[in-house]
């Protein structure tokens, strides 16, 4: 059972099992490695603009993340131009989420709306990337995605409901 509650104006408390925290940590770590790997291949122009390597858009997970963040119908040049700042921002959000995961136990304390929004954003991106790599049977490496997507959506929905109105998009699974 996942439970979220508000404590004051900007503190949010989540109760999850220790196992659920470990699972979230594995997904956040995977998202961080994916983003950081691709950010390390960017070239910085003299004006500070980050330009992606040509291989960036060949990774369907990154393409999904960029389209989720920047728009499904944006032309490729917009995605390429915006990729550096978008992925850098996501990297900061992933770090915020990771830092809020407890070392032990299942109590999560989010000390600001920014931390809560980072959780919503990162969970949405994980769900979107799972959907991208799933095969036609809805499986990844022979395991069904639906239970994981449903659980992540439950974590997201509980926090979203606790926050009240929010501009973060629901997970697309």
C-alpha positions in Angstrom: 0.0 0.0 0.0 1.3 3.4 -1.0 0.3 6.3 1.0 1.0 10.0 0.5 0.1 12.9 2.8 0.9 16.6 3.1 2.6 18.0 6.2 2.3 21.8 6.2 2.5 23.9 3.0 5.4 22.3 1.2 6.3 18.9 2.8 5.0 15.7 1.4 5.4 12.3 3.1 5.2 9.0 1.3 5.0 5.6 2.9 6.2 2.8 0.8 7.7 -0.6 1.6 11.5 -0.9 1.7 11.2 -3.1 -1.4 9.3 -0.4 -3.2 12.0 2.1 -2.4 14.6 -0.3 -3.7 12.6 -0.7 -7.0 12.2 3.1 -7.3 15.9 3.5 -6.7 16.8 1.0 -9.5 14.6 2.9 -11.9 15.9 6.3 -10.9 19.5 5.0 -11.2 18.8 3.6 -14.6 17.3 6.9 -15.8 20.3 8.8 -14.4 22.7 6.5 -16.2 20.8 6.8 -19.4 20.6 10.6 -19.3 24.2 11.1 -18.1 25.6 8.7 -20.7 24.0 10.8 -23.5 24.9 14.1 -21.9 28.5 13.1 -21.8 28.5 12.8 -25.6 27.4 16.3 -26.2 29.7 18.9 -27.8 29.7 22.3 -26.2 29.8 25.1 -28.8 31.7 28.4 -28.1 28.4 30.1 -27.2 27.7 27.4 -24.6 25.1 25.6 -26.6 25.1 21.8 -26.2 24.9 19.8 -29.5 24.1 16.1 -29.4 26.1 13.4 -31.1 24.3 11.8 -34.0 23.8 8.6 -32.0 21.6 10.4 -29.5 18.3 10.1 -31.5 19.1 6.5 -32.3 18.3 5.5 -28.7 14.5 5.1 -28.7 14.4 5.8 -25.0 16.0 9.2 -25.4 13.8 10.0 -28.4 10.7 9.1 -26.3 11.9 11.3 -23.4 12.6 14.3 -25.7 9.2 13.9 -27.4 7.5 13.5 -24.0 9.1 16.7 -22.8 9.2 18.8 -25.9 6.2 17.6 -27.9 5.3 14.6 -30.0 5.1 16.6 -33.2 8.2 18.8 -33.0 10.5 18.5 -35.9 13.8 16.6 -35.4 15.8 19.8 -35.6 13.9 21.3 -32.6 14.5 18.1 -30.6 18.2 18.2 -31.5 18.6 21.9 -30.6 16.7 21.6 -27.3 18.1 18.2 -26.3 21.0 19.5 -24.2 19.1 21.8 -22.0 16.2 19.4 -21.8 18.4 16.4 -20.7 20.4 18.7 -18.3 17.2 19.7 -16.6 16.0 16.1 -16.4 19.3 15.2 -14.9 18.9 17.7 -12.1 15.3 16.4 -11.5 16.6 12.8 -11.4 19.2 13.9 -8.8 16.4 15.6 -6.7 14.4 12.4 -6.8 17.3 10.2 -5.9 18.3 12.4 -3.0 14.9 12.0 -1.5 15.0 8.2 -1.5 15.7 7.0 2.0 18.8 4.8 2.7 16.6 2.4 4.6 13.0 2.0 5.4 10.0 3.2 3.4 9.3 6.8 4.5 9.9 9.4 1.8 10.0 13.1 2.8 9.8 15.6 0.0 10.7 19.0 1.4 9.4 21.2 -1.4 7.0 21.3 -4.3 10.1 21.2 -6.6 11.1 17.8 -5.1 7.5 16.5 -5.5 7.4 17.8 -9.1 10.7 16.0 -9.8 9.2 12.8 -8.6 6.2 13.2 -10.8 8.3 14.0 -13.8 10.8 11.2 -13.3 8.1 8.6 -12.8 6.4 9.8 -15.9 9.6 9.4 -17.9 10.3 6.0 -16.6 6.8 4.8 -17.6 7.2 6.3 -21.0 10.6 4.6 -21.6 9.2 1.3 -20.4 6.4 1.6 -22.9 8.9 2.4 -25.6 11.1 -0.7 -25.0 8.2 -3.1 -24.5 7.6 -5.6 -27.3 4.3 -6.3 -29.0 3.2 -8.5 -26.1 3.9 -5.7 -23.6 7.0 -7.4 -22.2 10.5 -6.4 -21.6 13.0 -9.2 -21.5 10.2 -11.7 -21.3 8.5 -10.0 -18.3 5.1 -8.2 -18.5 5.3 -4.5 -18.1 1.7 -3.9 -17.0 2.2 -4.7 -13.3 5.2 -2.3 -13.1 3.5 0.4 -15.1 0.4 0.1 -12.9 2.4 0.3 -9.7 4.5 3.3 -10.9 1.2 5.0 -12.0 -0.2 4.3 -8.5 2.8 6.0 -6.9 2.5 8.9 -9.3 -1.3 9.3 -8.9 -1.1 9.2 -5.1 1.5 12.0 -5.0 -0.3 13.9 -7.7 -3.6 13.8 -5.7 -1.7 15.0 -2.6 -0.3 17.9 -4.4 -3.7 19.0 -5.7 -3.7 20.8 -9.0 -0.6 20.1 -11.0 0.8 20.8 -14.4 2.8 17.5 -14.8 1.4 15.1 -17.4 0.2 11.7 -16.3 2.4 8.8 -17.1 1.8 7.5 -20.6 1.9 3.8 -20.3 
